[in-house]
């Protein structure tokens, strides 16, 4: 019962447009005080959530 409550609570705060949210985070991603490793990790995470795949050295975006 409590586990269902936690799932419902977390789902209530999920972005409605996951792909759009990830694309926005990609557009506004800045290194600031992050290490290069942390920046690349966030970049790869946002690409994955946005549905962007990598083919060789070329980033290819899927239409939502």
PDBQT receptor file of N, H, CA, C and O in Angstrom, charges set to zero:
ATOM      1  N   UNK A   1       0.819  -1.184   0.000  1.00  0.00    +0.000 N 
ATOM      2  CA  UNK A   1       0.000   0.000   0.000  1.00  0.00    +0.000 C 
ATOM      3  C   UNK A   1       0.870   1.258   0.000  1.00  0.00    +0.000 C 
ATOM      4  O   UNK A   1       0.634   2.182  -0.778  1.00  0.00    +0.000 OA
ATOM      5  N   UNK A   2       1.886   1.286   0.886  1.00  0.00    +0.000 N 
ATOM      6  H   UNK A   2       2.078   0.535   1.518  1.00  0.00    +0.000 HD
ATOM      7  CA  UNK A   2       2.771   2.439   0.942  1.00  0.00    +0.000 C 
ATOM      8  C   UNK A   2       3.602   2.543  -0.334  1.00  0.00    +0.000 C 
ATOM      9  O   UNK A   2       3.872   3.645  -0.811  1.00  0.00    +0.000 OA
ATOM     10  N   UNK A   3       4.010   1.401  -0.888  1.00  0.00    +0.000 N 
ATOM     11  H   UNK A   3       3.791   0.505  -0.501  1.00  0.00    +0.000 HD
ATOM     12  CA  UNK A   3       4.790   1.402  -2.128  1.00  0.00    +0.000 C 
ATOM     13  C   UNK A   3       3.975   2.013  -3.270  1.00  0.00    +0.000 C 
ATOM     14  O   UNK A   3       4.514   2.769  -4.077  1.00  0.00    +0.000 OA
ATOM     15  N   UNK A   4       2.685   1.692  -3.343  1.00  0.00    +0.000 N 
ATOM     16  H   UNK A   4       2.247   1.077  -2.687  1.00  0.00    +0.000 HD
ATOM     17  CA  UNK A   4       1.818   2.269  -4.374  1.00  0.00    +0.000 C 
ATOM     18  C   UNK A   4       1.692   3.774  -4.177  1.00  0.00    +0.000 C 
ATOM     19  O   UNK A   4       1.709   4.535  -5.144  1.00  0.00    +0.000 OA
ATOM     20  N   UNK A   5       1.565   4.201  -2.928  1.00  0.00    +0.000 N 
ATOM     21  H   UNK A   5       1.551   3.583  -2.142  1.00  0.00    +0.000 HD
ATOM     22  CA  UNK A   5       1.491   5.624  -2.633  1.00  0.00    +0.000 C 
ATOM     23  C   UNK A   5       2.751   6.341  -3.128  1.00  0.00    +0.000 C 
ATOM     24  O   UNK A   5       2.659   7.402  -3.746  1.00  0.00    +0.000 OA
ATOM     25  N   UNK A   6       3.925   5.765  -2.856  1.00  0.00    +0.000 N 
ATOM     26  H   UNK A   6       3.999   4.903  -2.354  1.00  0.00    +0.000 HD
ATOM     27  CA  UNK A   6       5.177   6.376  -3.305  1.00  0.00    +0.000 C 
ATOM     28  C   UNK A   6       5.261   6.438  -4.829  1.00  0.00    +0.000 C 
ATOM     29  O   UNK A   6       5.712   7.443  -5.378  1.00  0.00    +0.000 OA
ATOM     30  N   UNK A   7       4.830   5.373  -5.521  1.00  0.00    +0.000 N 
ATOM     31  H   UNK A   7       4.464   4.557  -5.074  1.00  0.00    +0.000 HD
ATOM     32  CA  UNK A   7       4.827   5.380  -6.990  1.00  0.00    +0.000 C 
ATOM     33  C   UNK A   7       3.912   6.481  -7.509  1.00  0.00    +0.000 C 
ATOM     34  O   UNK A   7       4.285   7.232  -8.410  1.00  0.00    +0.000 OA
ATOM     35  N   UNK A   8       2.708   6.576  -6.936  1.00  0.00    +0.000 N 
ATOM     36  H   UNK A   8       2.405   5.966  -6.204  1.00  0.00    +0.000 HD
ATOM     37  CA  UNK A   8       1.752   7.598  -7.362  1.00  0.00    +0.000 C 
ATOM     38  C   UNK A   8       2.277   9.001  -7.081  1.00  0.00    +0.000 C 
ATOM     39  O   UNK A   8       2.107   9.907  -7.897  1.00  0.00    +0.000 OA
ATOM     40  N   UNK A   9       2.908   9.179  -5.936  1.00  0.00    +0.000 N 
ATOM     41  H   UNK A   9       3.046   8.443  -5.273  1.00  0.00    +0.000 HD
ATOM     42  CA  UNK A   9       3.460  10.482  -5.575  1.00  0.00    +0.000 C 
ATOM     43  C   UNK A   9       4.565  10.883  -6.538  1.00  0.00    +0.000 C 
ATOM     44  O   UNK A   9       4.589  12.016  -7.020  1.00  0.00    +0.000 OA
ATOM     45  N   UNK A  10       5.478   9.966  -6.821  1.00  0.00    +0.000 N 
ATOM     46  H   UNK A  10       5.459   9.046  -6.429  1.00  0.00    +0.000 HD
ATOM     47  CA  UNK A  10       6.568  10.261  -7.751  1.00  0.00    +0.000 C 
ATOM     48  C   UNK A  10       6.029  10.520  -9.154  1.00  0.00    +0.000 C 
ATOM     49  O   UNK A  10       6.529  11.404  -9.849  1.00  0.00    +0.000 OA
ATOM     50  N   UNK A  11       5.025   9.770  -9.580  1.00  0.00    +0.000 N 
ATOM     51  H   UNK A  11       4.618   9.052  -9.015  1.00  0.00    +0.000 HD
ATOM     52  CA  UNK A  11       4.438   9.961 -10.911  1.00  0.00    +0.000 C 
ATOM     53  C   UNK A  11       3.770  11.329 -11.025  1.00  0.00    +0.000 C 
ATOM     54  O   UNK A  11       3.741  11.919 -12.105  1.00  0.00    +0.000 OA
ATOM     55  N   UNK A  12       3.239  11.831  -9.924  1.00  0.00    +0.000 N 
ATOM     56  H   UNK A  12       3.263  11.352  -9.046  1.00  0.00    +0.000 HD
ATOM     57  CA  UNK A  12       2.575  13.134  -9.943  1.00  0.00    +0.000 C 
ATOM     58  C   UNK A  12       3.556  14.261 -10.225  1.00  0.00    +0.000 C 
ATOM     59  O   UNK A  12       3.153  15.323 -10.700  1.00  0.00    +0.000 OA
ATOM     60  N   UNK A  13       4.829  14.050  -9.942  1.00  0.00    +0.000 N 
ATOM     61  H   UNK A  13       5.157  13.188  -9.556  1.00  0.00    +0.000 HD
ATOM     62  CA  UNK A  13       5.831  15.093 -10.143  1.00  0.00    +0.000 C 
ATOM     63  C   UNK A  13       6.718  14.835 -11.352  1.00  0.00    +0.000 C 
ATOM     64  O   UNK A  13       7.670  15.581 -11.579  1.00  0.00    +0.000 OA
ATOM     65  N   UNK A  14       6.433  13.807 -12.127  1.00  0.00    +0.000 N 
ATOM     66  H   UNK A  14       5.660  13.201 -11.943  1.00  0.00    +0.000 HD
ATOM     67  CA  UNK A  14       7.166  13.553 -13.367  1.00  0.00    +0.000 C 
ATOM     68  C   UNK A  14       6.769  14.610 -14.390  1.00  0.00    +0.000 C 
ATOM     69  O   UNK A  14       5.627  15.067 -14.394  1.00  0.00    +0.000 OA
ATOM     70  N   UNK A  15       7.706  15.006 -15.266  1.00  0.00    +0.000 N 
ATOM     71  H   UNK A  15       8.635  14.635 -15.263  1.00  0.00    +0.000 HD
ATOM     72  CA  UNK A  15       7.331  15.955 -16.311  1.00  0.00    +0.000 C 
ATOM     73  C   UNK A  15       6.280  15.346 -17.240  1.00  0.00    +0.000 C 
ATOM     74  O   UNK A  15       6.318  14.150 -17.532  1.00  0.00    +0.000 OA
ATOM     75  N   UNK A  16       5.363  16.158 -17.690  1.00  0.00    +0.000 N 
ATOM     76  H   UNK A  16       5.332  17.129 -17.452  1.00  0.00    +0.000 HD
ATOM     77  CA  UNK A  16       4.318  15.688 -18.604  1.00  0.00    +0.000 C 
ATOM     78  C   UNK A  16       4.930  15.353 -19.956  1.00  0.00    +0.000 C 
ATOM     79  O   UNK A  16       4.584  14.344 -20.572  1.00  0.00    +0.000 OA
ATOM     80  N   UNK A  17       5.835  16.201 -20.408  1.00  0.00    +0.000 N 
ATOM     81  H   UNK A  17       6.116  17.020 -19.908  1.00  0.00    +0.000 HD
ATOM     82  CA  UNK A  17       6.492  16.029 -21.701  1.00  0.00    +0.000 C 
ATOM     83  C   UNK A  17       7.955  15.660 -21.455  1.00  0.00    +0.000 C 
ATOM     84  O   UNK A  17       8.828  16.528 -21.460  1.00  0.00    +0.000 OA
ATOM     85  N   UNK A  18       8.215  14.378 -21.242  1.00  0.00    +0.000 N 
ATOM     86  H   UNK A  18       7.505  13.674 -21.238  1.00  0.00    +0.000 HD
ATOM     87  CA  UNK A  18       9.558  13.920 -20.900  1.00  0.00    +0.000 C 
ATOM     88  C   UNK A  18      10.574  14.269 -21.981  1.00  0.00    +0.000 C 
ATOM     89  O   UNK A  18      11.680  14.716 -21.675  1.00  0.00    +0.000 OA
ATOM     90  N   UNK A  19      10.204  14.066 -23.246  1.00  0.00    +0.000 N 
ATOM     91  H   UNK A  19       9.307  13.703 -23.495  1.00  0.00    +0.000 HD
ATOM     92  CA  UNK A  19      11.120  14.358 -24.345  1.00  0.00    +0.000 C 
ATOM     93  C   UNK A  19      11.399  15.862 -24.426  1.00  0.00    +0.000 C 
ATOM     94  O   UNK A  19      12.552  16.275 -24.552  1.00  0.00    +0.000 OA
ATOM     95  N   UNK A  20      10.358  16.667 -24.354  1.00  0.00    +0.000 N 
ATOM     96  H   UNK A  20       9.421  16.331 -24.252  1.00  0.00    +0.000 HD
ATOM     97  CA  UNK A  20      10.532  18.115 -24.402  1.00  0.00    +0.000 C 
ATOM     98  C   UNK A  20      11.348  18.627 -23.234  1.00  0.00    +0.000 C 
ATOM     99  O   UNK A  20      12.165  19.533 -23.393  1.00  0.00    +0.000 OA
ATOM    100  N   UNK A  21      11.131  18.049 -22.052  1.00  0.00    +0.000 N 
ATOM    101  H   UNK A  21      10.467  17.313 -21.922  1.00  0.00    +0.000 HD
ATOM    102  CA  UNK A  21      11.897  18.440 -20.871  1.00  0.00    +0.000 C 
ATOM    103  C   UNK A  21      13.375  18.116 -21.062  1.00  0.00    +0.000 C 
ATOM    104  O   UNK A  21      14.237  18.936 -20.745  1.00  0.00    +0.000 OA
ATOM    105  N   UNK A  22      13.672  16.927 -21.579  1.00  0.00    +0.000 N 
ATOM    106  H   UNK A  22      12.972  16.261 -21.836  1.00  0.00    +0.000 HD
ATOM    107  CA  UNK A  22      15.059  16.532 -21.815  1.00  0.00    +0.000 C 
ATOM    108  C   UNK A  22      15.702  17.406 -22.892  1.00  0.00    +0.000 C 
ATOM    109  O   UNK A  22      16.869  17.776 -22.768  1.00  0.00    +0.000 OA
ATOM    110  N   UNK A  23      14.954  17.741 -23.946  1.00  0.00    +0.000 N 
ATOM    111  H   UNK A  23      14.005  17.441 -24.047  1.00  0.00    +0.000 HD
ATOM    112  CA  UNK A  23      15.488  18.616 -24.998  1.00  0.00    +0.000 C 
ATOM    113  C   UNK A  23      15.807  20.002 -24.425  1.00  0.00    +0.000 C 
ATOM    114  O   UNK A  23      16.836  20.591 -24.759  1.00  0.00    +0.000 OA
ATOM    115  N   UNK A  24      14.939  20.514 -23.578  1.00  0.00    +0.000 N 
ATOM    116  H   UNK A  24      14.103  20.036 -23.306  1.00  0.00    +0.000 HD
ATOM    117  CA  UNK A  24      15.190  21.815 -22.946  1.00  0.00    +0.000 C 
ATOM    118  C   UNK A  24      16.457  21.758 -22.090  1.00  0.00    +0.000 C 
ATOM    119  O   UNK A  24      17.274  22.678 -22.119  1.00  0.00    +0.000 OA
ATOM    120  N   UNK A  25      16.613  20.676 -21.332  1.00  0.00    +0.000 N 
ATOM    121  H   UNK A  25      15.949  19.928 -21.309  1.00  0.00    +0.000 HD
ATOM    122  CA  UNK A  25      17.807  20.532 -20.496  1.00  0.00    +0.000 C 
ATOM    123  C   UNK A  25      19.064  20.426 -21.351  1.00  0.00    +0.000 C 
ATOM    124  O   UNK A  25      20.119  20.925 -20.958  1.00  0.00    +0.000 OA
ATOM    125  N   UNK A  26      18.969  19.781 -22.517  1.00  0.00    +0.000 N 
ATOM    126  H   UNK A  26      18.113  19.376 -22.836  1.00  0.00    +0.000 HD
ATOM    127  CA  UNK A  26      20.117  19.715 -23.423  1.00  0.00    +0.000 C 
ATOM    128  C   UNK A  26      20.480  21.102 -23.953  1.00  0.00    +0.000 C 
ATOM    129  O   UNK A  26      21.652  21.471 -24.019  1.00  0.00    +0.000 OA
ATOM    130  N   UNK A  27      19.439  21.870 -24.332  1.00  0.00    +0.000 N 
ATOM    131  H   UNK A  27      18.486  21.570 -24.279  1.00  0.00    +0.000 HD
ATOM    132  CA  UNK A  27      19.695  23.216 -24.870  1.00  0.00    +0.000 C 
ATOM    133  C   UNK A  27      20.309  24.145 -23.841  1.00  0.00    +0.000 C 
ATOM    134  O   UNK A  27      21.070  25.045 -24.196  1.00  0.00    +0.000 OA
ATOM    135  N   UNK A  28      19.993  23.942 -22.577  1.00  0.00    +0.000 N 
ATOM    136  H   UNK A  28      19.375  23.211 -22.288  1.00  0.00    +0.000 HD
ATOM    137  CA  UNK A  28      20.469  24.861 -21.541  1.00  0.00    +0.000 C 
ATOM    138  C   UNK A  28      21.613  24.279 -20.714  1.00  0.00    +0.000 C 
ATOM    139  O   UNK A  28      22.036  24.898 -19.738  1.00  0.00    +0.000 OA
ATOM    140  N   UNK A  29      22.117  23.119 -21.077  1.00  0.00    +0.000 N 
ATOM    141  H   UNK A  29      21.773  22.615 -21.870  1.00  0.00    +0.000 HD
ATOM    142  CA  UNK A  29      23.193  22.467 -20.335  1.00  0.00    +0.000 C 
ATOM    143  C   UNK A  29      24.469  23.301 -20.424  1.00  0.00    +0.000 C 
ATOM    144  O   UNK A  29      24.918  23.659 -21.512  1.00  0.00    +0.000 OA
ATOM    145  N   UNK A  30      25.040  23.600 -19.267  1.00  0.00    +0.000 N 
ATOM    146  H   UNK A  30      24.676  23.309 -18.383  1.00  0.00    +0.000 HD
ATOM    147  CA  UNK A  30      26.295  24.366 -19.190  1.00  0.00    +0.000 C 
ATOM    148  C   UNK A  30      27.235  23.650 -18.245  1.00  0.00    +0.000 C 
ATOM    149  O   UNK A  30      26.808  22.963 -17.317  1.00  0.00    +0.000 OA
ATOM    150  N   UNK A  31      28.529  23.822 -18.497  1.00  0.00    +0.000 N 
ATOM    151  H   UNK A  31      28.876  24.379 -19.251  1.00  0.00    +0.000 HD
ATOM    152  CA  UNK A  31      29.503  23.143 -17.653  1.00  0.00    +0.000 C 
ATOM    153  C   UNK A  31      29.570  23.770 -16.272  1.00  0.00    +0.000 C 
ATOM    154  O   UNK A  31      29.646  23.053 -15.274  1.00  0.00    +0.000 OA
ATOM    155  N   UNK A  32      29.544  25.100 -16.194  1.00  0.00    +0.000 N 
ATOM    156  H   UNK A  32      29.482  25.682 -17.005  1.00  0.00    +0.000 HD
ATOM    157  CA  UNK A  32      29.648  25.812 -14.925  1.00  0.00    +0.000 C 
ATOM    158  C   UNK A  32      30.763  25.196 -14.085  1.00  0.00    +0.000 C 
ATOM    159  O   UNK A  32      31.917  25.196 -14.514  1.00  0.00    +0.000 OA
ATOM    160  N   UNK A  33      30.456  24.682 -12.924  1.00  0.00    +0.000 N 
ATOM    161  H   UNK A  33      29.519  24.682 -12.576  1.00  0.00    +0.000 HD
ATOM    162  CA  UNK A  33      31.492  24.120 -12.037  1.00  0.00    +0.000 C 
ATOM    163  C   UNK A  33      31.535  22.594 -12.082  1.00  0.00    +0.000 C 
ATOM    164  O   UNK A  33      32.169  21.968 -11.232  1.00  0.00    +0.000 OA
ATOM    165  N   UNK A  34      30.870  21.995 -13.062  1.00  0.00    +0.000 N 
ATOM    166  H   UNK A  34      30.355  22.503 -13.752  1.00  0.00    +0.000 HD
ATOM    167  CA  UNK A  34      30.852  20.537 -13.180  1.00  0.00    +0.000 C 
ATOM    168  C   UNK A  34      32.157  20.055 -13.814  1.00  0.00    +0.000 C 
ATOM    169  O   UNK A  34      32.795  20.769 -14.588  1.00  0.00    +0.000 OA
ATOM    170  N   UNK A  35      32.529  18.845 -13.470  1.00  0.00    +0.000 N 
ATOM    171  H   UNK A  35      32.012  18.264 -12.841  1.00  0.00    +0.000 HD
ATOM    172  CA  UNK A  35      33.677  18.235 -14.138  1.00  0.00    +0.000 C 
ATOM    173  C   UNK A  35      33.246  17.816 -15.544  1.00  0.00    +0.000 C 
ATOM    174  O   UNK A  35      32.054  17.695 -15.825  1.00  0.00    +0.000 OA
ATOM    175  N   UNK A  36      34.213  17.598 -16.411  1.00  0.00    +0.000 N 
ATOM    176  H   UNK A  36      35.182  17.696 -16.183  1.00  0.00    +0.000 HD
ATOM    177  CA  UNK A  36      33.899  17.162 -17.776  1.00  0.00    +0.000 C 
ATOM    178  C   UNK A  36      33.157  15.829 -17.741  1.00  0.00    +0.000 C 
ATOM    179  O   UNK A  36      32.237  15.608 -18.529  1.00  0.00    +0.000 OA
ATOM    180  N   UNK A  37      33.551  14.947 -16.835  1.00  0.00    +0.000 N 
ATOM    181  H   UNK A  37      34.298  15.127 -16.194  1.00  0.00    +0.000 HD
ATOM    182  CA  UNK A  37      32.899  13.636 -16.723  1.00  0.00    +0.000 C 
ATOM    183  C   UNK A  37      31.428  13.799 -16.336  1.00  0.00    +0.000 C 
ATOM    184  O   UNK A  37      30.564  13.128 -16.900  1.00  0.00    +0.000 OA
ATOM    185  N   UNK A  38      31.137  14.680 -15.382  1.00  0.00    +0.000 N 
ATOM    186  H   UNK A  38      31.839  15.225 -14.924  1.00  0.00    +0.000 HD
ATOM    187  CA  UNK A  38      29.753  14.902 -14.961  1.00  0.00    +0.000 C 
ATOM    188  C   UNK A  38      28.935  15.530 -16.082  1.00  0.00    +0.000 C 
ATOM    189  O   UNK A  38      27.770  15.181 -16.272  1.00  0.00    +0.000 OA
ATOM    190  N   UNK A  39      29.538  16.452 -16.825  1.00  0.00    +0.000 N 
ATOM    191  H   UNK A  39      30.484  16.735 -16.671  1.00  0.00    +0.000 HD
ATOM    192  CA  UNK A  39      28.849  17.090 -17.938  1.00  0.00    +0.000 C 
ATOM    193  C   UNK A  39      28.489  16.068 -19.018  1.00  0.00    +0.000 C 
ATOM    194  O   UNK A  39      27.368  16.070 -19.527  1.00  0.00    +0.000 OA
ATOM    195  N   UNK A  40      29.430  15.204 -19.363  1.00  0.00    +0.000 N 
ATOM    196  H   UNK A  40      30.341  15.203 -18.949  1.00  0.00    +0.000 HD
ATOM    197  CA  UNK A  40      29.183  14.181 -20.381  1.00  0.00    +0.000 C 
ATOM    198  C   UNK A  40      28.120  13.201 -19.903  1.00  0.00    +0.000 C 
ATOM    199  O   UNK A  40      27.279  12.765 -20.688  1.00  0.00    +0.000 OA
ATOM    200  N   UNK A  41      28.153  12.856 -18.624  1.00  0.00    +0.000 N 
ATOM    201  H   UNK A  41      28.836  13.211 -17.986  1.00  0.00    +0.000 HD
ATOM    202  CA  UNK A  41      27.150  11.948 -18.065  1.00  0.00    +0.000 C 
ATOM    203  C   UNK A  41      25.756  12.553 -18.174  1.00  0.00    +0.000 C 
ATOM    204  O   UNK A  41      24.817  11.872 -18.587  1.00  0.00    +0.000 OA
ATOM    205  N   UNK A  42      25.611  13.831 -17.808  1.00  0.00    +0.000 N 
ATOM    206  H   UNK A  42      26.374  14.384 -17.473  1.00  0.00    +0.000 HD
ATOM    207  CA  UNK A  42      24.312  14.503 -17.916  1.00  0.00    +0.000 C 
ATOM    208  C   UNK A  42      23.880  14.597 -19.377  1.00  0.00    +0.000 C 
ATOM    209  O   UNK A  42      22.712  14.376 -19.696  1.00  0.00    +0.000 OA
ATOM    210  N   UNK A  43      24.826  14.926 -20.270  1.00  0.00    +0.000 N 
ATOM    211  H   UNK A  43      25.775  15.105 -20.012  1.00  0.00    +0.000 HD
ATOM    212  CA  UNK A  43      24.523  15.017 -21.696  1.00  0.00    +0.000 C 
ATOM    213  C   UNK A  43      23.969  13.695 -22.209  1.00  0.00    +0.000 C 
ATOM    214  O   UNK A  43      22.941  13.667 -22.885  1.00  0.00    +0.000 OA
ATOM    215  N   UNK A  44      24.651  12.601 -21.888  1.00  0.00    +0.000 N 
ATOM    216  H   UNK A  44      25.487  12.623 -21.339  1.00  0.00    +0.000 HD
ATOM    217  CA  UNK A  44      24.207  11.275 -22.342  1.00  0.00    +0.000 C 
ATOM    218  C   UNK A  44      22.855  10.904 -21.742  1.00  0.00    +0.000 C 
ATOM    219  O   UNK A  44      22.027  10.303 -22.426  1.00  0.00    +0.000 OA
ATOM    220  N   UNK A  45      22.615  11.251 -20.480  1.00  0.00    +0.000 N 
ATOM    221  H   UNK A  45      23.288  11.740 -19.925  1.00  0.00    +0.000 HD
ATOM    222  CA  UNK A  45      21.335  10.976 -19.839  1.00  0.00    +0.000 C 
ATOM    223  C   UNK A  45      20.211  11.729 -20.538  1.00  0.00    +0.000 C 
ATOM    224  O   UNK A  45      19.169  11.148 -20.840  1.00  0.00    +0.000 OA
ATOM    225  N   UNK A  46      20.417  13.028 -20.800  1.00  0.00    +0.000 N 
ATOM    226  H   UNK A  46      21.264  13.500 -20.554  1.00  0.00    +0.000 HD
ATOM    227  CA  UNK A  46      19.389  13.834 -21.458  1.00  0.00    +0.000 C 
ATOM    228  C   UNK A  46      19.159  13.359 -22.894  1.00  0.00    +0.000 C 
ATOM    229  O   UNK A  46      18.022  13.357 -23.363  1.00  0.00    +0.000 OA
ATOM    230  N   UNK A  47      20.207  12.961 -23.588  1.00  0.00    +0.000 N 
ATOM    231  H   UNK A  47      21.132  12.962 -23.207  1.00  0.00    +0.000 HD
ATOM    232  CA  UNK A  47      20.048  12.422 -24.948  1.00  0.00    +0.000 C 
ATOM    233  C   UNK A  47      19.193  11.167 -24.918  1.00  0.00    +0.000 C 
ATOM    234  O   UNK A  47      18.309  10.989 -25.756  1.00  0.00    +0.000 OA
ATOM    235  N   UNK A  48      19.452  10.312 -23.968  1.00  0.00    +0.000 N 
ATOM    236  H   UNK A  48      20.170  10.457 -23.287  1.00  0.00    +0.000 HD
ATOM    237  CA  UNK A  48      18.684   9.077 -23.845  1.00  0.00    +0.000 C 
ATOM    238  C   UNK A  48      17.214   9.376 -23.579  1.00  0.00    +0.000 C 
ATOM    239  O   UNK A  48      16.336   8.780 -24.203  1.00  0.00    +0.000 OA
ATOM    240  N   UNK A  49      16.938  10.300 -22.651  1.00  0.00    +0.000 N 
ATOM    241  H   UNK A  49      17.651  10.784 -22.144  1.00  0.00    +0.000 HD
ATOM    242  CA  UNK A  49      15.558  10.647 -22.322  1.00  0.00    +0.000 C 
ATOM    243  C   UNK A  49      14.863  11.360 -23.476  1.00  0.00    +0.000 C 
ATOM    244  O   UNK A  49      13.642  11.280 -23.610  1.00  0.00    +0.000 OA
ATOM    245  N   UNK A  50      15.639  12.059 -24.316  1.00  0.00    +0.000 N 
ATOM    246  H   UNK A  50      16.631  12.124 -24.207  1.00  0.00    +0.000 HD
ATOM    247  CA  UNK A  50      15.059  12.788 -25.450  1.00  0.00    +0.000 C 
ATOM    248  C   UNK A  50      14.888  11.889 -26.667  1.00  0.00    +0.000 C 
ATOM    249  O   UNK A  50      14.291  12.304 -27.660  1.00  0.00    +0.000 OA
ATOM    250  N   UNK A  51      15.401  10.663 -26.605  1.00  0.00    +0.000 N 
ATOM    251  H   UNK A  51      15.886  10.326 -25.799  1.00  0.00    +0.000 HD
ATOM    252  CA  UNK A  51      15.274   9.754 -27.735  1.00  0.00    +0.000 C 
ATOM    253  C   UNK A  51      16.311   9.997 -28.811  1.00  0.00    +0.000 C 
ATOM    254  O   UNK A  51      16.121   9.616 -29.966  1.00  0.00    +0.000 OA
ATOM    255  N   UNK A  52      17.407  10.630 -28.430  1.00  0.00    +0.000 N 
ATOM    256  H   UNK A  52      17.562  10.939 -27.492  1.00  0.00    +0.000 HD
ATOM    257  CA  UNK A  52      18.486  10.898 -29.385  1.00  0.00    +0.000 C 
ATOM    258  C   UNK A  52      19.484   9.757 -29.293  1.00  0.00    +0.000 C 
ATOM    259  O   UNK A  52      19.970   9.426 -28.211  1.00  0.00    +0.000 OA
ATOM    260  N   UNK A  53      19.782   9.165 -30.429  1.00  0.00    +0.000 N 
ATOM    261  H   UNK A  53      19.388   9.434 -31.307  1.00  0.00    +0.000 HD
ATOM    262  CA  UNK A  53      20.754   8.073 -30.459  1.00  0.00    +0.000 C 
ATOM    263  C   UNK A  53      22.004   8.549 -31.171  1.00  0.00    +0.000 C 
ATOM    264  O   UNK A  53      21.985   9.541 -31.900  1.00  0.00    +0.000 OA
ATOM    265  N   UNK A  54      23.076   7.836 -30.953  1.00  0.00    +0.000 N 
ATOM    266  H   UNK A  54      23.092   7.031 -30.361  1.00  0.00    +0.000 HD
ATOM    267  CA  UNK A  54      24.346   8.195 -31.591  1.00  0.00    +0.000 C 
ATOM    268  C   UNK A  54      24.726   7.124 -32.593  1.00  0.00    +0.000 C 
ATOM    269  O   UNK A  54      24.696   5.930 -32.297  1.00  0.00    +0.000 OA
ATOM    270  N   UNK A  55      25.078   7.567 -33.763  1.00  0.00    +0.000 N 
ATOM    271  H   UNK A  55      25.102   8.538 -34.003  1.00  0.00    +0.000 HD
ATOM    272  CA  UNK A  55      25.523   6.667 -34.811  1.00  0.00    +0.000 C 
ATOM    273  C   UNK A  55      26.887   7.160 -35.269  1.00  0.00    +0.000 C 
ATOM    274  O   UNK A  55      26.975   8.153 -35.991  1.00  0.00    +0.000 OA
ATOM    275  N   UNK A  56      27.944   6.483 -34.860  1.00  0.00    +0.000 N 
ATOM    276  H   UNK A  56      27.873   5.677 -34.274  1.00  0.00    +0.000 HD
ATOM    277  CA  UNK A  56      29.279   6.978 -35.150  1.00  0.00    +0.000 C 
ATOM    278  C   UNK A  56      29.498   8.278 -34.398  1.00  0.00    +0.000 C 
ATOM    279  O   UNK A  56      29.293   8.347 -33.186  1.00  0.00    +0.000 OA
ATOM    280  N   UNK A  57      29.913   9.302 -35.118  1.00  0.00    +0.000 N 
ATOM    281  H   UNK A  57      30.079   9.246 -36.103  1.00  0.00    +0.000 HD
ATOM    282  CA  UNK A  57      30.124  10.607 -34.494  1.00  0.00    +0.000 C 
ATOM    283  C   UNK A  57      28.950  11.544 -34.731  1.00  0.00    +0.000 C 
ATOM    284  O   UNK A  57      29.032  12.726 -34.396  1.00  0.00    +0.000 OA
ATOM    285  N   UNK A  58      27.869  11.048 -35.295  1.00  0.00    +0.000 N 
ATOM    286  H   UNK A  58      27.802  10.088 -35.567  1.00  0.00    +0.000 HD
ATOM    287  CA  UNK A  58      26.727  11.886 -35.649  1.00  0.00    +0.000 C 
ATOM    288  C   UNK A  58      25.570  11.633 -34.698  1.00  0.00    +0.000 C 
ATOM    289  O   UNK A  58      25.166  10.489 -34.487  1.00  0.00    +0.000 OA
ATOM    290  N   UNK A  59      25.043  12.703 -34.128  1.00  0.00    +0.000 N 
ATOM    291  H   UNK A  59      25.372  13.632 -34.299  1.00  0.00    +0.000 HD
ATOM    292  CA  UNK A  59      23.844  12.579 -33.275  1.00  0.00    +0.000 C 
ATOM    293  C   UNK A  59      22.617  12.642 -34.166  1.00  0.00    +0.000 C 
ATOM    294  O   UNK A  59      22.490  13.539 -34.998  1.00  0.00    +0.000 OA
ATOM    295  N   UNK A  60      21.725  11.697 -33.990  1.00  0.00    +0.000 N 
ATOM    296  H   UNK A  60      21.829  10.968 -33.314  1.00  0.00    +0.000 HD
ATOM    297  CA  UNK A  60      20.510  11.631 -34.794  1.00  0.00    +0.000 C 
ATOM    298  C   UNK A  60      19.317  11.717 -33.865  1.00  0.00    +0.000 C 
ATOM    299  O   UNK A  60      19.180  10.895 -32.959  1.00  0.00    +0.000 OA
ATOM    300  N   UNK A  61      18.459  12.690 -34.072  1.00  0.00    +0.000 N 
ATOM    301  H   UNK A  61      18.571  13.357 -34.808  1.00  0.00    +0.000 HD
ATOM    302  CA  UNK A  61      17.270  12.830 -33.238  1.00  0.00    +0.000 C 
ATOM    303  C   UNK A  61      16.090  12.128 -33.866  1.00  0.00    +0.000 C 
ATOM    304  O   UNK A  61      15.895  12.202 -35.079  1.00  0.00    +0.000 OA
ATOM    305  N   UNK A  62      15.303  11.451 -33.059  1.00  0.00    +0.000 N 
ATOM    306  H   UNK A  62      15.461  11.392 -32.074  1.00  0.00    +0.000 HD
ATOM    307  CA  UNK A  62      14.074  10.824 -33.526  1.00  0.00    +0.000 C 
ATOM    308  C   UNK A  62      12.946  11.833 -33.417  1.00  0.00    +0.000 C 
ATOM    309  O   UNK A  62      12.930  12.647 -32.494  1.00  0.00    +0.000 OA
ATOM    310  N   UNK A  63      12.019  11.792 -34.333  1.00  0.00    +0.000 N 
ATOM    311  H   UNK A  63      12.032  11.131 -35.083  1.00  0.00    +0.000 HD
ATOM    312  CA  UNK A  63      10.852  12.648 -34.213  1.00  0.00    +0.000 C 
ATOM    313  C   UNK A  63       9.994  12.141 -33.079  1.00  0.00    +0.000 C 
ATOM    314  O   UNK A  63       9.739  10.940 -32.987  1.00  0.00    +0.000 OA
ATOM    315  N   UNK A  64       9.530  13.053 -32.193  1.00  0.00    +0.000 N 
ATOM    316  H   UNK A  64       9.737  14.028 -32.268  1.00  0.00    +0.000 HD
ATOM    317  CA  UNK A  64       8.709  12.603 -31.054  1.00  0.00    +0.000 C 
ATOM    318  C   UNK A  64       7.360  12.102 -31.483  1.00  0.00    +0.000 C 
ATOM    319  O   UNK A  64       6.559  11.691 -30.643  1.00  0.00    +0.000 OA
TER     320      UNK A  64
